[in-house]
Amino acid sequence: MNAVLLGVMALGGGLAGWWGWHRATKTVYRRAVYRIDPPPGRARHEYERSICRRRKVMRMVVTFLYTLTGALGGIVILMVIASQHR
């Protein structure tokens, strides 16, 4: 693999991954404005903890998808630049 290609993929993936992590983190610890009733048989604290845990997993998924998109975007940018220099 070419060093320039690897560098652009790492840079694009890193920047997009950081942005995805930042956007997805906003919702992790957000509480509802009104009081949410937990399902029957569950304590409120346990229910809120499970919601937070689910949002943390989604944060990882969103970060991975943003990173993948950023790396692919870097490849597309290099292809566009290469096609203009022919």
C-alpha positions in Angstrom: 0.0 0.0 0.0 1.3 3.4 -0.9 2.4 5.6 2.0 0.4 8.6 0.8 -2.7 6.5 0.5 -2.2 5.1 4.0 -1.6 8.6 5.4 -4.7 10.1 3.8 -6.8 7.2 4.9 -5.5 7.5 8.5 -6.0 11.3 8.5 -9.5 11.1 7.0 -10.5 8.2 9.3 -9.0 9.9 12.4 -10.8 13.2 11.8 -14.1 11.6 10.9 -13.8 9.2 13.8 -13.2 12.0 16.3 -16.2 13.9 14.9 -18.4 10.8 15.2 -17.2 10.2 18.8 -17.9 13.8 19.6 -21.4 13.8 18.1 -22.4 10.5 19.6 -21.1 11.4 23.1 -23.6 14.2 23.4 -26.5 11.8 23.8 -24.8 9.3 26.2 -25.4 11.1 29.5 -28.4 13.1 28.5 -31.4 12.8 30.8 -35.0 13.1 29.9 -36.7 16.4 30.8 -39.6 14.5 32.3 -39.4 11.5 34.6 -39.4 8.2 32.7 -41.2 5.3 34.2 -39.1 2.2 34.1 -40.6 -1.1 33.0 -42.4 -3.1 35.7 -39.9 -5.0 37.9 -37.0 -2.8 37.3 -35.6 0.0 39.5 -35.3 3.5 38.0 -31.5 3.6 38.5 -31.0 0.2 36.9 -33.2 1.2 33.9 -31.3 4.5 33.4 -28.0 2.7 33.6 -29.1 0.3 30.9 -30.1 3.2 28.7 -26.7 4.7 29.2 -24.9 1.4 28.4 -26.9 1.0 25.2 -26.0 4.6 24.2 -22.3 3.8 24.8 -22.5 0.8 22.5 -24.1 2.9 19.9 -21.4 5.5 20.3 -18.8 2.9 19.4 -20.9 1.8 16.3 -21.3 5.4 15.2 -17.6 6.1 15.7 -16.6 3.0 13.6 -19.0 4.0 10.8 -17.7 7.6 10.8 -14.1 6.3 10.7 -14.8 4.0 7.8 -16.6 6.7 5.9 -13.7 9.1 6.5 -11.1 6.6 5.2 -13.2 5.9 2.1 -13.7 9.6 1.6 -9.9 10.0 1.6 -9.6 7.4 -1.1 -12.2 9.1 -3.2 -10.4 12.5 -2.8 -7.1 10.9 -4.0 -8.9 9.3 -6.9 -10.4 12.7 -7.9 -7.0 14.4 -7.6 -5.4 11.6 -9.6 -8.0 11.7 -12.4 -7.4 15.5 -12.8 -3.7 15.1 -13.3 -3.9 12.6 -16.3 
